[in-house]
Amino acid sequence: MSGGAIAGLIAAGAFSVLVLFGCYVLFKLGKIFDETAARVRQTGLAIDEGTARVRQASATVDEVNVALAHVNQELDRVDAITANVQTISTNVSALTSLFSATLGGPMVRVAAFSYGVRQAAAKRTKADVESRVKAELKAEKAARRAAEKAVAKADKAAKADRADKPARADKATGPSAPAAPAPAARPTPAPPAPLPGDAAETAPLSVKLPGGGR
């Protein structure tokens, strides 16, 4: 073989090697581009999800703004109500001050007078009750004393009557009739039976004893 043919073969081999290297490089570049496209797609999906979340957040923010607007309206109403309550409280305080200035003094005087009247009436009723109780106790004591005196007088009269009975019996029967002893109430023996002729002359003597025996 000549030198030109050898050089051609070397050149063809080198060219084939370069072609193979270029194919390998292109294959690697294709994989890199595919991975880059996949990453880009993933990034796009993430961006879409982020935009959706941002939209949701914006909707939430809008709702919050609406709620805040309602809250502000309610606060305005509350402010109006508090203002009205404040005016009412000032009016009530003014009325109370006017009432205390105009009617407070007389009402206090009337209350004090009524309290004094009640106290005086209570003291008077208490004194009346005490006086009545004392009078009743005195009347009861006097009645008891009178009853005791009456009982004592009755006992004395009964004792005197009992003491006078023997003397009356002696006066009624005469001095010849012996009187039985006062403390012992014993029955006297029956007299002997009189004769028919002496019935008018002899009569049985009857003596009344304090106990009621004969």
C-alpha positions in Angstrom: 0.0 0.0 0.0 1.2 3.4 -0.7 1.5 6.1 1.9 -1.6 8.0 0.6 -3.8 5.0 1.2 -2.5 4.6 4.7 -3.1 8.3 5.4 -6.6 7.9 4.0 -7.3 5.0 6.3 -6.0 6.9 9.3 -8.1 9.9 8.4 -11.2 7.7 7.9 -10.6 6.1 11.3 -10.1 9.4 13.0 -13.3 10.8 11.3 -15.3 7.7 12.5 -13.9 8.2 16.0 -15.0 11.8 15.9 -18.4 10.9 14.6 -18.8 8.4 17.4 -17.7 10.9 20.0 -20.1 13.5 18.5 -23.0 11.0 18.7 -22.1 10.2 22.3 -22.0 13.9 23.1 -25.3 14.5 21.4 -26.8 11.5 23.3 -25.7 13.0 26.6 -26.9 16.4 25.6 -30.3 14.9 24.7 -30.6 13.4 28.2 -29.5 16.7 29.8 -32.2 18.5 27.7 -34.8 16.0 28.8 -34.0 16.3 32.4 -34.0 20.1 32.0 -37.4 19.9 30.4 -38.7 17.7 33.2 -37.3 20.1 35.8 -38.9 23.0 33.9 -42.2 21.1 33.9 -42.0 20.5 37.6 -41.1 24.1 38.2 -44.2 25.1 36.1 -46.4 22.9 38.2 -45.0 24.3 41.4 -45.5 27.8 40.0 -49.1 26.9 39.2 -49.7 25.6 42.7 -48.1 28.7 44.1 -50.3 30.9 42.0 -53.4 28.9 43.1 -52.4 29.3 46.7 -51.8 33.0 46.1 -55.2 33.3 44.6 -56.7 31.4 47.6 -54.8 33.7 49.9 -56.1 36.7 48.1 -59.7 35.4 48.4 -59.1 34.8 52.1 -57.7 38.4 52.4 -60.8 39.7 50.6 -63.0 37.8 53.1 -61.0 39.1 56.0 -61.4 42.6 54.6 -65.2 42.1 54.3 -65.3 40.8 57.9 -63.2 43.8 59.1 -65.6 46.1 57.3 -68.6 44.5 59.1 -66.7 44.7 62.4 -66.0 48.4 61.8 -69.7 48.9 61.2 -70.6 47.1 64.4 -68.0 49.1 66.2 -69.6 52.3 64.8 -73.0 51.1 66.2 -71.4 50.2 69.5 -69.9 53.7 69.6 -73.3 55.2 69.0 -74.9 53.0 71.7 -72.2 53.9 74.2 -72.7 57.6 73.4 -76.4 57.2 74.0 -75.8 55.3 77.2 -73.5 58.0 78.3 -76.1 60.7 77.6 -78.7 58.6 79.4 -76.4 58.2 82.4 -75.7 62.0 82.5 -79.5 62.6 82.3 -80.1 60.1 85.1 -77.4 61.7 87.3 -78.9 65.1 86.6 -82.4 63.8 87.6 -81.1 62.2 90.7 -79.2 65.4 91.7 -82.4 67.4 91.1 -84.5 64.9 93.1 -82.1 64.9 95.9 -81.9 68.7 95.9 -85.7 69.1 95.8 -87.3 66.1 97.5 -84.3 64.5 99.3 -84.4 66.8 102.4 -88.2 66.6 103.0 -88.2 62.8 102.5 -85.3 62.4 104.9 -87.2 64.5 107.4 -90.3 62.5 106.9 -88.4 59.3 107.3 -86.7 60.5 110.5 -90.1 61.7 111.9 -91.8 58.4 111.1 -88.9 56.5 112.7 -89.2 58.7 115.8 -92.9 58.1 115.9 -92.5 54.4 115.6 -89.9 54.4 118.4 -92.1 56.5 120.6 -95.1 54.2 119.9 -93.0 51.2 120.6 -91.8 52.6 123.9 -95.3 53.7 124.9 -96.8 50.3 124.1 -94.0 48.6 126.0 -94.7 50.9 129.0 -98.4 50.2 128.8 -97.8 46.5 128.6 -95.4 46.7 131.6 -97.9 48.8 133.6 -100.7 46.4 132.7 -98.7 43.4 133.8 -97.7 45.1 137.0 -101.3 45.9 137.7 -102.4 42.4 137.0 -99.7 41.0 139.3 -100.8 43.4 142.0 -104.4 42.5 141.6 -103.5 38.8 141.7 -101.5 39.3 144.9 -104.3 41.3 146.4 -106.8 38.6 145.5 -104.6 35.9 147.0 -104.2 37.9 150.2 -107.9 38.5 150.4 -108.6 34.8 149.8 -106.0 33.9 152.4 -107.6 36.4 154.9 -111.1 35.0 154.1 -109.9 31.5 154.6 -108.2 32.5 157.9 -111.4 34.2 159.0 -113.5 31.2 158.1 -111.1 28.9 160.0 -111.2 31.2 163.0 -115.0 31.3 162.9 -115.2 27.5 162.5 -112.9 27.1 165.5 -114.9 29.6 167.6 -118.1 27.9 166.6 -116.7 24.5 167.6 -115.5 26.0 170.9 -118.9 27.6 171.6 -120.9 24.4 170.9 -120.3 22.7 174.3 -121.1 25.9 176.2 -124.4 26.3 174.2 -125.2 22.6 174.9 -124.5 23.2 178.7 -126.8 26.2 178.7 -129.5 24.4 176.9 -129.5 21.3 179.2 -128.8 23.0 182.5 -126.0 22.8 185.1 -126.9 19.3 186.3 -126.1 17.6 183.0 -122.5 16.7 182.9 -120.7 17.5 179.7 -118.6 15.0 178.0 -115.0 15.8 177.4 -114.5 17.7 174.2 -111.6 15.8 172.6 -113.0 12.3 172.9 -116.2 11.8 171.0 -117.5 8.7 172.7 -121.2 7.5 172.6 -123.0 7.7 176.0 -124.5 4.4 177.4 -128.3 4.1 176.9 -130.3 4.8 180.1 -132.3 2.0 181.8 -135.8 1.4 180.7 -138.3 3.5 182.8 -141.3 2.1 184.6 -144.7 2.8 183.3 -145.5 5.1 186.3 -142.2 7.0 186.1 -142.2 7.6 182.4 -143.4 11.2 182.9 -141.1 12.0 185.7 -137.8 10.6 184.4 -136.8 11.6 180.9 -133.5 10.7 179.4 -131.0 13.5 179.2 -129.4 14.2 175.9 -126.1 15.9 175.7 -124.7 17.1 172.4 -121.1 16.5 172.0 -118.8 18.4 169.6 -118.5 15.4 167.4 -122.3 15.2 167.0 -122.7 12.2 169.4 -125.3 12.0 172.2 
